[in-house]
């Protein structure tokens, strides 16, 4: 409604999960606050600090995860929106999620290792 009747209004919306993000993105919203995700990121940073890492190191470690998530979010959002049944095993969305999971673990471990050593990935 807003984008159709008031195209110059900047909409800021809160999303409770990834699927809610996809729904908001599909509706045209581009400023989405991911509540559960954002609080989980803060909790992870606090956990790294509680384990003895500096705030800067903790933020760098969390940043490694956030970078990968940002990289995959847009492509999976588009596939989710375009899929007739995104949860079907043969959908493009499901294929992308499986592909990302296969590469994510090794890439995330390597990049976290670099971050722990104070290096860039």
FIVEX-883433 format. One record per atom (N, C-alpha, C): residue in three letters; atom name; x, y, z. Coordinates in pm, 1 decimal. Example, Ala and Ser with C-alpha at 12.3 -4.5 7.8 and 13.67 -1.06 7.14 Angstrom:
<atoms>
(atom ala; N; (1319.0; -569.0; 780.0))
(atom ala; CA; (1230.0; -450.0; 780.0))
(atom ala; C; (1320.0; -330.0; 780.0))
(atom ser; N; (1285.0; -225.0; 708.0))
(atom ser; CA; (1367.0; -106.0; 714.0))
(atom ser; C; (1290.0; 3.0; 787.0))
</atoms>
This chain:
<atoms>
(atom unk; N; (81.2; -119.1; 0.0))
(atom unk; CA; (0.0; 0.0; 0.0))
(atom unk; C; (86.1; 126.3; 0.0))
(atom unk; N; (181.6; 131.7; 94.2))
(atom unk; CA; (263.7; 252.9; 107.0))
(atom unk; C; (340.4; 282.5; -21.3))
(atom unk; N; (405.9; 182.4; -76.2))
(atom unk; CA; (485.8; 205.5; -197.0))
(atom unk; C; (398.9; 245.4; -316.0))
(atom unk; N; (278.5; 192.8; -319.4))
(atom unk; CA; (188.3; 224.2; -430.2))
(atom unk; C; (130.1; 365.3; -417.8))
(atom unk; N; (85.8; 401.8; -298.6))
(atom unk; CA; (17.4; 529.8; -279.1))
(atom unk; C; (108.6; 643.1; -231.3))
(atom unk; N; (219.4; 608.3; -170.4))
(atom unk; CA; (313.9; 708.5; -118.5))
(atom unk; C; (456.4; 662.9; -150.7))
(atom unk; N; (495.0; 666.0; -278.1))
(atom unk; CA; (623.3; 607.8; -320.1))
(atom unk; C; (746.9; 675.1; -260.7))
(atom unk; N; (735.2; 795.8; -209.1))
(atom unk; CA; (852.0; 864.7; -153.6))
(atom unk; C; (870.8; 842.6; -3.5))
(atom unk; N; (779.9; 768.9; 59.1))
(atom unk; CA; (791.9; 740.7; 202.0))
(atom unk; C; (895.9; 631.0; 222.1))
(atom unk; N; (989.4; 657.4; 311.0))
(atom unk; CA; (1092.2; 558.1; 344.7))
(atom unk; C; (1035.0; 467.8; 453.6))
(atom unk; N; (1014.2; 341.8; 421.5))
(atom unk; CA; (955.3; 246.9; 515.3))
(atom unk; C; (1066.2; 172.6; 588.4))
(atom unk; N; (1057.1; 172.4; 720.2))
(atom unk; CA; (1146.9; 94.9; 805.3))
(atom unk; C; (1059.2; -8.9; 873.5))
(atom unk; N; (1096.5; -136.4; 859.0))
(atom unk; CA; (1012.9; -243.2; 913.0))
(atom unk; C; (1095.0; -339.0; 997.8))
(atom unk; N; (1028.8; -400.0; 1094.4))
(atom unk; CA; (1092.0; -499.5; 1180.6))
(atom unk; C; (1053.5; -638.3; 1131.0))
(atom unk; N; (1152.7; -726.8; 1124.5))
(atom unk; CA; (1127.6; -865.3; 1083.2))
(atom unk; C; (1164.3; -958.4; 1197.7))
(atom unk; N; (1083.0; -1061.6; 1217.0))
(atom unk; CA; (1111.0; -1154.4; 1325.7))
(atom unk; C; (1197.5; -1272.2; 1282.3))
(atom unk; N; (1200.1; -1302.2; 1153.4))
(atom unk; CA; (1282.8; -1412.7; 1105.1))
(atom unk; C; (1314.0; -1391.3; 956.9))
(atom unk; N; (1389.2; -1484.3; 900.0))
(atom unk; CA; (1433.9; -1471.7; 761.4))
(atom unk; C; (1316.0; -1467.7; 664.0))
(atom unk; N; (1213.9; -1550.6; 688.1))
(atom unk; CA; (1099.5; -1553.9; 597.7))
(atom unk; C; (1022.8; -1422.6; 603.4))
(atom unk; N; (1017.9; -1361.2; 719.1))
(atom unk; CA; (954.1; -1230.6; 731.7))
(atom unk; C; (1034.0; -1126.5; 653.0))
(atom unk; N; (1167.5; -1137.3; 656.6))
(atom unk; CA; (1252.5; -1048.7; 575.5))
(atom unk; C; (1215.6; -1063.6; 428.2))
(atom unk; N; (1203.2; -1188.0; 382.7))
(atom unk; CA; (1169.5; -1211.9; 242.1))
(atom unk; C; (1034.5; -1149.6; 206.4))
(atom unk; N; (936.7; -1163.3; 295.2))
(atom unk; CA; (804.6; -1104.7; 269.9))
(atom unk; C; (813.3; -952.5; 260.3))
(atom unk; N; (887.0; -891.6; 352.3))
(atom unk; CA; (901.8; -745.8; 350.4))
(atom unk; C; (977.1; -700.2; 225.8))
(atom unk; N; (1081.7; -775.2; 189.2))
(atom unk; CA; (1159.6; -741.6; 69.2))
(atom unk; C; (1070.0; -749.1; -54.4))
(atom unk; N; (988.8; -852.7; -59.9))
(atom unk; CA; (896.8; -871.6; -172.0))
(atom unk; C; (797.4; -756.0; -181.5))
(atom unk; N; (761.0; -699.2; -67.0))
(atom unk; CA; (667.0; -587.0; -64.0))
(atom unk; C; (734.1; -454.2; -97.4))
(atom unk; N; (866.6; -456.0; -114.9))
(atom unk; CA; (936.9; -334.5; -154.5))
(atom unk; C; (1014.0; -265.5; -44.0))
(atom unk; N; (1007.3; -316.4; 76.9))
(atom unk; CA; (1080.7; -255.6; 188.1))
(atom unk; C; (1228.9; -289.0; 175.4))
(atom unk; N; (1314.3; -188.5; 190.4))
(atom unk; CA; (1458.5; -209.7; 179.1))
(atom unk; C; (1533.6; -170.8; 306.1))
(atom unk; N; (1462.1; -127.1; 409.5))
(atom unk; CA; (1523.5; -93.3; 537.9))
(atom unk; C; (1458.4; -182.4; 643.0))
(atom unk; N; (1515.8; -301.8; 659.1))
(atom unk; CA; (1454.7; -405.0; 742.5))
(atom unk; C; (1543.7; -431.5; 863.4))
(atom unk; N; (1484.7; -421.9; 981.6))
(atom unk; CA; (1554.7; -451.0; 1106.0))
(atom unk; C; (1523.5; -595.8; 1141.8))
(atom unk; N; (1626.6; -677.3; 1143.7))
(atom unk; CA; (1609.4; -820.3; 1171.4))
(atom unk; C; (1624.8; -842.8; 1321.8))
(atom unk; N; (1513.1; -842.2; 1394.5))
(atom unk; CA; (1515.9; -842.9; 1540.3))
(atom unk; C; (1587.5; -963.3; 1600.7))
(atom unk; N; (1544.7; -1082.2; 1568.7))
(atom unk; CA; (1606.1; -1201.1; 1627.3))
(atom unk; C; (1750.8; -1212.7; 1583.5))
(atom unk; N; (1776.8; -1186.5; 1457.8))
(atom unk; CA; (1913.2; -1191.8; 1405.1))
(atom unk; C; (2002.0; -1089.7; 1475.4))
(atom unk; N; (1955.4; -965.7; 1483.9))
(atom unk; CA; (2036.4; -860.2; 1545.6))
(atom unk; C; (2066.7; -890.2; 1692.1))
(atom unk; N; (1967.8; -939.3; 1766.5))
(atom unk; CA; (1993.8; -971.1; 1907.1))
(atom unk; C; (2087.4; -1091.3; 1918.8))
(atom unk; N; (2079.6; -1184.6; 1826.0))
(atom unk; CA; (2171.1; -1299.7; 1826.7))
(atom unk; C; (2314.2; -1256.2; 1797.8))
(atom unk; N; (2330.5; -1161.9; 1707.1))
(atom unk; CA; (2463.8; -1109.4; 1676.5))
(atom unk; C; (2522.2; -1040.9; 1799.8))
(atom unk; N; (2440.0; -961.1; 1868.5))
(atom unk; CA; (2488.3; -894.5; 1990.9))
(atom unk; C; (2524.4; -997.3; 2097.0))
(atom unk; N; (2443.6; -1101.9; 2109.9))
(atom unk; CA; (2472.3; -1206.6; 2208.0))
(atom unk; C; (2602.3; -1278.7; 2173.5))
(atom unk; N; (2625.1; -1303.7; 2045.8))
(atom unk; CA; (2750.2; -1369.4; 2004.0))
(atom unk; C; (2870.2; -1282.0; 2037.5))
(atom unk; N; (2858.8; -1152.1; 2009.3))
(atom unk; CA; (2968.5; -1060.6; 2041.5))
(atom unk; C; (2995.1; -1060.6; 2192.1))
(atom unk; N; (2890.1; -1056.7; 2272.1))
(atom unk; CA; (2906.0; -1060.2; 2417.9))
(atom unk; C; (2969.5; -1190.9; 2463.7))
(atom unk; N; (2935.1; -1300.0; 2397.5))
(atom unk; CA; (2993.7; -1429.9; 2431.8))
(atom unk; C; (3142.9; -1430.9; 2403.4))
(atom unk; N; (3182.8; -1379.7; 2287.6))
(atom unk; CA; (3326.2; -1371.5; 2256.6))
(atom unk; C; (3399.4; -1286.2; 2360.3))
(atom unk; N; (3337.7; -1176.7; 2402.3))
(atom unk; CA; (3399.5; -1091.8; 2504.6))
(atom unk; C; (3409.0; -1166.3; 2637.5))
(atom unk; N; (3304.3; -1241.0; 2673.8))
(atom unk; CA; (3305.6; -1318.2; 2798.6))
(atom unk; C; (3413.2; -1426.6; 2795.3))
(atom unk; N; (3448.1; -1471.3; 2675.0))
(atom unk; CA; (3554.3; -1571.6; 2660.2))
(atom unk; C; (3693.2; -1508.7; 2661.3))
(atom unk; N; (3698.9; -1376.0; 2677.9))
(atom unk; CA; (3827.0; -1309.4; 2692.9))
(atom unk; C; (3877.0; -1231.6; 2573.2))
(atom unk; N; (3800.5; -1227.3; 2466.3))
(atom unk; CA; (3842.5; -1150.2; 2349.1))
(atom unk; C; (3809.8; -1002.6; 2370.8))
(atom unk; N; (3890.5; -915.2; 2314.2))
(atom unk; CA; (3863.0; -771.6; 2321.6))
(atom unk; C; (3735.0; -741.1; 2244.2))
(atom unk; N; (3677.1; -626.1; 2271.3))
(atom unk; CA; (3555.8; -585.5; 2198.9))
(atom unk; C; (3583.4; -577.2; 2049.0))
(atom unk; N; (3701.3; -526.7; 2012.7))
(atom unk; CA; (3736.9; -514.1; 1871.2))
(atom unk; C; (3747.7; -651.6; 1804.7))
(atom unk; N; (3812.7; -745.6; 1873.8))
(atom unk; CA; (3826.6; -881.2; 1818.6))
(atom unk; C; (3689.6; -948.2; 1809.9))
(atom unk; N; (3608.3; -931.3; 1914.3))
(atom unk; CA; (3473.9; -989.9; 1914.6))
(atom unk; C; (3392.4; -935.6; 1798.0))
(atom unk; N; (3401.7; -805.6; 1773.2))
(atom unk; CA; (3327.6; -745.8; 1662.0))
(atom unk; C; (3378.2; -798.4; 1528.4))
(atom unk; N; (3508.2; -819.0; 1517.9))
(atom unk; CA; (3564.8; -872.5; 1393.5))
(atom unk; C; (3514.4; -1015.3; 1369.2))
(atom unk; N; (3510.0; -1096.3; 1474.3))
(atom unk; CA; (3460.3; -1233.4; 1461.3))
(atom unk; C; (3313.6; -1234.5; 1418.7))
(atom unk; N; (3233.8; -1150.8; 1481.4))
(atom unk; CA; (3092.7; -1140.9; 1445.4))
(atom unk; C; (3079.1; -1088.7; 1302.4))
(atom unk; N; (3166.5; -996.7; 1264.7))
(atom unk; CA; (3163.5; -940.5; 1130.3))
(atom unk; C; (3186.4; -1044.2; 1022.1))
(atom unk; N; (3266.9; -1145.3; 1052.4))
(atom unk; CA; (3290.7; -1254.1; 956.6))
(atom unk; C; (3158.0; -1321.9; 922.7))
(atom unk; N; (3080.2; -1352.3; 1026.3))
(atom unk; CA; (2950.4; -1416.3; 1004.9))
(atom unk; C; (2854.6; -1323.4; 930.7))
(atom unk; N; (2850.1; -1198.4; 973.7))
(atom unk; CA; (2758.1; -1102.5; 911.7))
(atom unk; C; (2787.8; -1082.6; 763.2))
(atom unk; N; (2914.5; -1081.9; 727.0))
(atom unk; CA; (2952.1; -1062.4; 586.2))
(atom unk; C; (2897.8; -1175.3; 499.9))
(atom unk; N; (2911.1; -1298.6; 546.5))
(atom unk; CA; (2859.8; -1410.3; 468.1))
(atom unk; C; (2707.6; -1405.3; 461.3))
(atom unk; N; (2644.2; -1373.7; 573.4))
(atom unk; CA; (2498.4; -1367.8; 574.7))
(atom unk; C; (2446.7; -1261.7; 478.0))
(atom unk; N; (2508.6; -1144.4; 476.6))
(atom unk; CA; (2468.0; -1038.1; 383.8))
(atom unk; C; (2484.3; -1083.0; 239.2))
(atom unk; N; (2595.6; -1153.2; 214.8))
(atom unk; CA; (2624.6; -1199.0; 78.6))
(atom unk; C; (2515.2; -1292.8; 27.5))
(atom unk; N; (2465.5; -1377.7; 114.4))
(atom unk; CA; (2367.1; -1476.9; 71.4))
(atom unk; C; (2223.0; -1428.9; 82.3))
(atom unk; N; (2197.3; -1330.3; 167.4))
(atom unk; CA; (2059.3; -1288.1; 193.1))
(atom unk; C; (1988.2; -1238.4; 67.3))
(atom unk; N; (2052.4; -1153.2; -9.7))
(atom unk; CA; (1984.9; -1097.6; -127.4))
(atom unk; C; (1953.9; -1203.2; -232.1))
(atom unk; N; (2049.9; -1292.4; -257.4))
(atom unk; CA; (2022.7; -1394.0; -360.3))
(atom unk; C; (1917.2; -1493.2; -313.2))
(atom unk; N; (1918.8; -1530.7; -185.5))
(atom unk; CA; (1816.5; -1623.9; -138.1))
(atom unk; C; (1680.7; -1554.4; -128.8))
(atom unk; N; (1679.5; -1425.6; -94.9))
(atom unk; CA; (1552.2; -1351.9; -90.0))
(atom unk; C; (1487.1; -1350.2; -228.0))
(atom unk; N; (1566.2; -1321.9; -330.1))
(atom unk; CA; (1512.2; -1317.5; -466.0))
(atom unk; C; (1460.1; -1454.4; -508.6))
(atom unk; N; (1535.3; -1559.5; -478.5))
(atom unk; CA; (1491.4; -1694.9; -513.8))
(atom unk; C; (1365.5; -1733.2; -436.3))
(atom unk; N; (1357.4; -1693.0; -310.7))
(atom unk; CA; (1239.8; -1721.2; -228.7))
(atom unk; C; (1116.2; -1655.4; -289.5))
(atom unk; N; (1130.3; -1529.1; -327.5))
(atom unk; CA; (1018.9; -1452.7; -383.8))
(atom unk; C; (973.3; -1513.0; -516.8))
(atom unk; N; (1068.0; -1555.3; -599.2))
(atom unk; CA; (1035.9; -1606.3; -732.9))
(atom unk; C; (987.8; -1750.9; -733.2))
(atom unk; N; (1011.0; -1825.0; -625.3))
(atom unk; CA; (972.0; -1966.0; -620.6))
(atom unk; C; (823.0; -1980.3; -593.8))
(atom unk; N; (761.4; -2070.1; -668.9))
(atom unk; CA; (620.1; -2099.0; -645.8))
(atom unk; C; (602.6; -2163.3; -508.5))
(atom unk; N; (689.5; -2258.0; -477.3))
(atom unk; CA; (691.6; -2321.6; -345.0))
(atom unk; C; (836.7; -2325.3; -299.1))
(atom unk; N; (883.0; -2220.2; -230.5))
(atom unk; CA; (1024.8; -2211.9; -194.9))
(atom unk; C; (1072.6; -2326.0; -105.7))
(atom unk; N; (981.7; -2390.6; -33.6))
(atom unk; CA; (1022.6; -2497.7; 56.9))
(atom unk; C; (1029.2; -2634.5; -11.2))
(atom unk; N; (989.1; -2641.4; -137.1))
(atom unk; CA; (999.8; -2767.4; -211.5))
(atom unk; C; (1147.4; -2799.8; -233.5))
(atom unk; N; (1181.7; -2926.8; -224.7))
(atom unk; CA; (1321.7; -2968.6; -237.9))
(atom unk; C; (1384.1; -2928.4; -370.7))
(atom unk; N; (1302.8; -2917.7; -476.3))
(atom unk; CA; (1357.7; -2886.9; -608.4))
(atom unk; C; (1349.3; -2738.1; -644.1))
(atom unk; N; (1313.4; -2653.3; -547.9))
(atom unk; CA; (1304.0; -2509.7; -577.8))
(atom unk; C; (1443.1; -2447.5; -585.7))
(atom unk; N; (1452.5; -2336.9; -656.2))
(atom unk; CA; (1578.7; -2263.2; -666.6))
(atom unk; C; (1622.6; -2215.0; -528.6))
(atom unk; N; (1527.1; -2175.1; -447.2))
(atom unk; CA; (1558.3; -2131.8; -311.1))
(atom unk; C; (1624.8; -2245.1; -232.6))
(atom unk; N; (1564.5; -2363.5; -234.8))
(atom unk; CA; (1621.4; -2478.1; -162.2))
(atom unk; C; (1759.7; -2513.4; -214.8))
(atom unk; N; (1777.3; -2505.4; -346.9))
(atom unk; CA; (1907.8; -2534.8; -405.3))
(atom unk; C; (2012.5; -2436.2; -354.2))
(atom unk; N; (1978.9; -2307.6; -352.8))
(atom unk; CA; (2072.9; -2205.8; -305.2))
(atom unk; C; (2106.8; -2224.8; -157.6))
(atom unk; N; (2007.4; -2256.4; -76.8))
(atom unk; CA; (2032.3; -2278.4; 65.9))
(atom unk; C; (2127.0; -2396.1; 84.9))
(atom unk; N; (2103.2; -2506.1; 14.2))
(atom unk; CA; (2192.8; -2622.5; 25.4))
(atom unk; C; (2334.0; -2587.2; -20.4))
(atom unk; N; (2343.7; -2516.0; -132.1))
(atom unk; CA; (2474.0; -2475.7; -184.9))
(atom unk; C; (2548.0; -2386.1; -84.4))
(atom unk; N; (2476.3; -2291.5; -26.7))
(atom unk; CA; (2537.9; -2202.4; 71.6))
(atom unk; C; (2584.0; -2277.9; 195.7))
(atom unk; N; (2503.9; -2372.2; 241.2))
(atom unk; CA; (2542.0; -2449.8; 359.3))
(atom unk; C; (2667.7; -2532.0; 334.0))
(atom unk; N; (2680.3; -2584.3; 212.6))
(atom unk; CA; (2798.6; -2663.9; 178.6))
(atom unk; C; (2926.0; -2580.4; 183.2))
(atom unk; N; (2918.8; -2458.9; 136.1))
(atom unk; CA; (3038.6; -2374.2; 133.1))
(atom unk; C; (3056.3; -2294.8; 262.0))
(atom unk; N; (2947.6; -2270.9; 332.4))
(atom unk; CA; (2950.8; -2185.5; 449.1))
(atom unk; C; (3043.1; -2239.1; 558.0))
(atom unk; N; (3030.4; -2365.1; 592.0))
(atom unk; CA; (3106.5; -2418.4; 705.1))
(atom unk; C; (3256.6; -2400.6; 687.0))
(atom unk; N; (3309.8; -2444.3; 574.9))
(atom unk; CA; (3454.3; -2433.7; 552.3))
(atom unk; C; (3498.1; -2287.4; 543.9))
(atom unk; N; (3420.6; -2206.6; 472.1))
(atom unk; CA; (3454.9; -2064.8; 456.6))
(atom unk; C; (3448.6; -1991.8; 590.5))
(atom unk; N; (3345.6; -2019.2; 667.7))
(atom unk; CA; (3329.8; -1953.4; 797.2))
(atom unk; C; (3442.4; -1992.7; 892.9))
(atom unk; N; (3474.8; -2121.5; 897.1))
(atom unk; CA; (3584.5; -2166.9; 984.2))
(atom unk; C; (3716.5; -2101.4; 945.3))
(atom unk; N; (3745.1; -2096.8; 817.1))
(atom unk; CA; (3870.5; -2037.0; 770.5))
(atom unk; C; (3875.3; -1888.5; 804.0))
(atom unk; N; (3767.5; -1817.6; 776.7))
(atom unk; CA; (3764.9; -1674.0; 802.8))
(atom unk; C; (3768.2; -1642.6; 951.8))
(atom unk; N; (3704.4; -1725.1; 1034.1))
(atom unk; CA; (3710.4; -1706.0; 1179.6))
(atom unk; C; (3852.7; -1730.4; 1229.5))
(atom unk; N; (3917.6; -1829.9; 1173.8))
(atom unk; CA; (4055.9; -1859.4; 1211.9))
(atom unk; C; (4146.9; -1740.9; 1180.8))
(atom unk; N; (4129.8; -1683.7; 1061.9))
(atom unk; CA; (4207.8; -1564.5; 1025.4))
(atom unk; C; (4178.8; -1449.6; 1122.3))
(atom unk; N; (4051.2; -1430.2; 1153.9))
(atom unk; CA; (4012.6; -1320.2; 1243.5))
(atom unk; C; (4072.1; -1340.2; 1382.4))
(atom unk; N; (4074.4; -1464.7; 1430.5))
(atom unk; CA; (4133.2; -1493.0; 1561.8))
(atom unk; C; (4282.2; -1461.5; 1564.4))
(atom unk; N; (4346.6; -1479.7; 1449.6))
(atom unk; CA; (4490.2; -1451.6; 1439.8))
(atom unk; C; (4517.6; -1305.0; 1408.0))
(atom unk; N; (4409.5; -1226.8; 1391.0))
(atom unk; CA; (4426.3; -1085.5; 1360.5))
(atom unk; C; (4456.6; -1057.6; 1215.4))
(atom unk; N; (4423.9; -1152.5; 1128.1))
(atom unk; CA; (4449.6; -1136.9; 984.9))
(atom unk; C; (4318.2; -1115.0; 911.4))
(atom unk; N; (4328.7; -1060.8; 791.8))
(atom unk; CA; (4211.3; -1048.5; 705.4))
(atom unk; C; (4199.3; -1174.0; 621.0))
(atom unk; N; (4074.9; -1213.3; 595.0))
(atom unk; CA; (4051.5; -1333.5; 513.7))
(atom unk; C; (4076.4; -1305.9; 367.9))
</atoms>
